[in-house]
Amino acid sequence: MALYELAVLGAPTAEQLAKFQELLHVACGQFQLKLGHDIALTIQPEEFRPGSRAAAAAIFFGGIGSVDVDIAKVIDCEAMTILPIASSDAAVMTEIPPPLRRLNCLFADKVTPERIFHALLECLGLLPRQRRVFLSYRRNEATPAAVQLFAELSSRQFEVFLDTQGIGPAVDFQETLWHQLCDVDVLVMLETPGYFESRWTSAEYGRALAKGIGVLRIQWPDTTPSIHTGTASLVEVIPEELDAVGQFATSAIDRVCAQLEDVRSLSHATRHLSMVTAVQDAVQQVEGKIDGIGPNRTIYLTLRSGRKLMVQPTIGVPTSTILQETFERAGADESAIVYDHFGLKRSWQSHMNWLAQKVPGARWIKKTDAAWDLGGWEAN
């Protein structure tokens, strides 16, 4: 049975369907999933009733005659996550069936096909619903552009961290900065001529690499590329796209936003794969056995003693919500949440320890300690 099940419903155009399938093939490569094996795709089925153990979602394309679809016969609208797509805001009443109108739509004339597809991956659980970005810049060179990007990306449903907006008074500035960096999908680097002359921006870039966070470089005109940034995704800004105040033209903003979607998807896939690999290596080291990998990259394993566990690798800052979801997925099995603790606030780690004491069941395991903790599971 497939780990993920997708359905395309409604009346997609040939162009929409072709682009959707193209993007799905790219995503399968990024997440190392096999289409037809790990991901099952059904196009305009008469009925879509996925298995209870699979992560499932559907996308409904509004079009000619789609408003008359008896959607309740096709899918359980209450139990299934469905992403409605209308051609425009004004077309909702003529394209989207009444049972789906309570759901927030995306409009094909306002967002790119990539944004639509990544929203579906969020519904499926392959991408997080939080779309977090960290702006890294030198204040004396790029503050107007950083403030502009904060507003533009926020309007496109990104949660943007900007140091002047995201850190309150009387808190440890640097500790909060690193904690916020840990919880983003992409570091957007405003590469002005003096970017690497600042120890703080240089450290932000270096620590993003250390965490495996994707980097999107926005290169200023006449900036000599650094020898250290060859692997980062690049958006080059030409002189005509930067005004006298230091803000970008619309053309540059559009390129940044389009590329940011791709960098975010690849970054999350790469980081999750790294976490899963670390758990697999730890299990092998303590002579355990991987029994299988489920939706949301859940790992089912058997320890050397024969005890069975469900391990949930997690990216970013772990929360009580992740704890709840792990409990629900594990059922009666013992479970653990594996995370990367580097950069997290000490107070947050204390909070996680408190949760572990007050809510028995799932354990928190640091990625670096996975073999040690799994090897001594029975002793705790």
N, C-alpha and C positions, 0 to 999 in steps of 0.2 A: 504493500500500500504506500502511496506517495506521502511524503511528509507535509507537502503543501498542495492545496487544490485551489485553482483559479477558474473563474468563469467570466466570459465576456458576454454580456446581455445587451438587449436593446437593438439599436439599428446603427452600428458603426459603419462609417464609410470604408471603402476599400483602402483608402490612404490611412485612415486611423488604425485599421486592423493591421496593415503592413508595418506601420511604425511601432505599434504595440508589440508585435512579434519580434521585431528587430531589437527593441529594448529588452525584451524578456531574455533573448539569447545572450545579450551582453551581461545582464544581471546573473544569469546562470554561470557564466564564466567567472565573474567577480566573486560570487559566493560558493563556487565549486560545487554546484548542484547540477544534476542531469535532468534535462527536460524530458518528460515522459516517464522518469523513474522517481526522482526526488520531488519534482514539480509536475503536477497534472494540469493541463490546460484544456478547458472545454469551451467551445465557441458556440454561442446561441443555442444552448441545449433546451429541450422541451422541459426538462426538470434538472435541477441541480441540488442534490442532497449528499454532500460530502460525508466521509466517515467521521465518527466522533473523535478520533484521536489525531486527525490531521488539522493543521492550521489552514483555515479557508477564508476566502474573500471573493467578492464579485465586483465587477465594474459594469455600470449601465450607461451606454452611450445613447443620448437622446438623438432622435433623427426623424425621418419620415415615417409616420405611423407608430412610433414607439410609445406615444402616450396611451394607446389602446391596448398595450400588452397587459394581460392578466398576470401580473407579477407574482401574486400569491400562489398561482399554480406552478410557477417555476421554482420559487425559492421561499424559504421561511424568512420573511422580512424582519421578524422580531429576534431571531436567533443568529442571523448571518450579518456580517459586516459588508455593507454595500456602498460603493462609491458612485454617486450619480454625476454624470457629465452632461451638461446642456451646452448647446452651441453658443448661447448668450444668456444674460440675465433675463432678458425679455422673453426668451423661448421656454422657460421652465414650465409654464402652464400648458404649452402645446407639445412638449417633448417628454416630460417626466411623469410617469404614472402617479396618481394621487398617493398611494402608500409610501412613495419614496420622497415626497415633497417636504417631509419633516426633517429630512437629512440635509446637511450643508452640502451644496453642489460646488463643483468647480466649473468654470466657464471656458470653453475651448477658445474663445476669442480673446481671452485675457491671460491665459497661462500657456506655457509650452507643453508639448507632448511629454517631455522629460519630467516636468513637474507633476503632471497627471500620473505618470507611471510610478514615480517615486512615492506619491501619496498612496497608491495601491500597495506598494511594498511596506509602507507604514501600517496599513490596515492588516497586512498579512503577518506582521511581526518581524520581517527581515530588516527593516529600518526602524529606529525609534521614532515615536510621534513627536518628541521634542527635537526641533531643528536648530541646534545650538552652534553659534559661531563666535570666535574670539577675534577681536580686532587688535592687531599688533602694529604699533606705529610710534614714530618720534613726535612728541608734542610740538616741538619747535619747527617741524617740517610738514606735518600732515594733519594737524587738528581739524581744519575745515573739511577735508576729505573724509576723515574718520567720522565726524559728526553727521555728514551727509550720508555716508554708508550705513550708519546706525539707523537713520530714519528710513532709508530706502529698503534695507534688508528686513527691518521690522515690519514694514508694510507688506512684505512678501511672506509673512508668517515664519520668519526666522527669529529665534531668541538670541539677541546679539549682546555680547559682553563688551562694554566699553568702560575703561577704567574710571573715567570721570563720571559715569552714570551708574555703575554697578557696585561701587564700594561705599558703604555708609561711613559716617564719622566715628571716631573712637574705636576702630577695629584694626587688627593687624593687617596692613595693606598688602605686604608681600605674601603672607600665608593665604589670604583671601584670593589674591591673584592666581596663585598656583592651584588652589582648590577649584577655581572657576575654569582654569585651563584644562583640568582633568576631565571636565564634564562636557566638553564641546566635541563636535564632529569635525570641524575644520578650523585651522588658524588662518585668517585672512591677513596676509603680511603686506603692509603698505611700504614697498621697497623704494624709499627715497634715497638720495645719494648718501646720506649719513646714517642709514638704518643700522648697520653693523658697528658704528662708532659708539653706540650706546650699549652699556653692559646689560641694561634691562631688556631692550628689544632683542639683543643677541641671545640672552638667556631664554626669553620666551620662545624664540625660534628653536633653540637647541633642546629645550624641554618638550616642545611639541614633537620633535623627532624622537626623543627618548620614549614618549608615550605611544608612538605610532600614529599620532594624529596627522591627518592630511593637511597639507599646506597649499594655499592658493596665493601666489605672488602677484601683486599688482605693481608692475614696474613703471616707475616715473620716467618721463622723457629724459634722455641724456644721462641715464643712470648706467654705470658699468656693472653688468651682472656679476654677482659674487661667485667665486669658485665653489662655494658651499651649497648653492641652491639648485644644482643641476637636476635633482630629482623632483623638485616642486613643480606643480602645475602653474602655468604662466598666462597672465593677461597683460599685454603691453599697451600702455597708454601713449598715444602720439601727442605732440605739443598742442594740436588744435583741440584736443579733448580735455584740456586743463585750463580753466579760466584764470583771470588775474587774482581772484580770491583764493584759489587753490582747490576748487571743486570740479568734479567730473562732469562731462557732457553726458547726455542720456545714452548715447551710443556705447560709451565705456561702461556705464552702470548695467546696461542690458547684457553686455558680454560677461561681466563679472557674475551676474546672477545666473546666467545660463551655465557657465562653467562650474559654478559653486555646486549646483545640483549633482553634477557628475563626480566632482571631487568628494563630496559628502558620501555618496553611495559607495565608491571605491574604498574610501578611508574606513568606513564602518565595517565593510566586508573583510578588509585586511586585518583590522584589529580583532574582530571576532574570531577569525581563523587562527590568529596567533594565540589567543586565549585558549581555544579548543585544543590546539596542538600542545600547549603547555600542560593542560590537564591530561591529555593522552600520554605524554612523556612521563608525567608523574605516576600515573597508574602503572605503566610498564615498569618503572623503576622499582615499585614496591610489589611487583609480581602479581598485580591484579589483571583484570580482563575487561575490555570495553565490550559491552553487550550490544550497544547500538546508539545512534544519535537521532533524537526526535526533533519536532518543531521547536523553533527558537533556539536551536543548537543545544538542547538539553542532552546531557550525556548520561546514559545508563551503564552502570559498571558493577562488577563483582570483585570484592577484595579477596586477597589470598585466603582469608579465613572462610570465604563463602558468603559473607554478608553482602547484600545488594544495596546500592545507593543510587540516588539520582543527583547529579551535579549540574548546577546551572551557572555557566560562565556568564559574567556580566561586564559590560563596558561602561566606563564613566564612574560617577559617584553612586554607590549602592544606596538604596532607599528602603523604607518599610514596605513600599508598594511591591518592590522586587521580592521581598521576603514573603509577602502574601501570595504573589503569583507562583513562587516556588513551592509553597505549601500546597496550593491547589493542584499543581501539576504532579507533585510527588504522590498525592493520595496517602496511602498507608506506608509508603516506603520512607526510609531515612533519606535526608537530603542535605546538600551543602551548596553554598553560593561562593564561587571563586571570583575574586576581584583583584585589581591592581591598586595597592594602597599608597604608592608613591605620590606625593603631592597633596594628599587629602589632609584637611585640617585635623589637628589633634582632637579638637572637640567633637568632630564628626566621627572619628574612630572610637572615641569614648561612647558616643551615642550608639554606635553599632554594637559595641560590647554590652551596653545596657540592654539593647534589644535581645541579644543572644541569651542573656540571663533571664529576662522577663518572659520571653516567648520561646519555650523549649521546642525543639524539633530540628529545624534547619540550622546549620552552623555556618559562620563566616570563615572562609579560608583565603588567606593572602596567596596570590599567584606564586610568589617566591617560596612559600611554605607548603605548597600543595603535596609534594611527596612526603614530607615530614608528617603533616597532619593526617593524610590518608593512611600512611604506614602505621600510625599509632591511634587509629580511629577507635578501637575497642578500649583503649586506656583512658579515654576522656568521658 
